[in-house]
Amino acid sequence: MGAGPPLAWVDGELRALHEAAVRADDLAYTEGVGCFTSVRIEGGRPRFAARHARRLRDDARVLGLDPPDIDEVLQALSELASACFGAGEGVVRLQVSVDADGAPHLVGITRELSADPPAWSAINSALPHPGPVLEGGPKLSGRPLFSLATRAAHAAGVDEALLYDREGRLVEGARSNVLWLDAAGTLCTPPRERGAVAGIALQVVDERLPGIRRLDADRENLAQAREILLTNAVRGVRPLRRLDGREVGSADGLALARVRAALEHD
């Protein structure tokens, strides 16, 4: 993997991955109580590092966990990126959790950046999205719904699964936030109160492209959109070209170009 052997960061220390350990009563593993963020390493440096560090701090607070020190998060990202990827590319996943005695933990692991098509295909998931679980859209360690939806997408030979609430309103993808261009040429994304994860990429786009409309959409609305875009911090933005086997997003890609430009720099 990249420049060095597989490593983990465990509470301030780099360790060989096979030697890394957390307590068996860590609540992220026994109860799913923890939060995490996945960071793209590009040219040996973590993209949007400060935003990811703030996300871990804020999400930990929402869960009632001791928030990690921002500088420690940045140190973990930097050391894992340098040791595992050198000047190359990859992904670092950092998780905040606590054991049964209340001791906080910051654990980081890495993975290679797998091949990824320039355009994605997706299915509409049959699993209903539960709606908002906690305020602010934290990225929780316990996420069986998203794992099951992702597995269903892979079994169907596609890249993503789109999730809708019990009223049929679009919420998010299993590993992405969703944007679409409506008939009037307005860039839209679901309302925050639907309960999507507050993705770093969507946060950046929302700040840099004023005028994005928060709007509900069902399966029919989405299928008729001029463009459908899927964003996350690791992949950036990908156009959705096929949904449930049907071609979608027939516009000329102007929205894609705008969103891609918004994500070019940290």
Secondary structure, 3 states (H helix, E strand, C coil): CCCCCCEEEECCEEEEHHHCCCCCCCHHHHCCCCEEEEEEEECCEECCHHHHHHHHHHHHHHCCCCCCCHHHHHHHHHHHHHHHHCCCCEEEEEEEEECCCCCEEEEEEEECCCCCCCCEEEEEEEEECCCCCCCCCCCECCCHHHHHHHHHHHHCCCCEEEEECCCCCEEEECCCEEEEECCCCCEEECCHHHCCCCCHHHHHHHHHCCCCEECCCCHHHHHCCCEEEEEECCCEEEEEEEECCEECCCCCCHHHHHHHHHCCCC
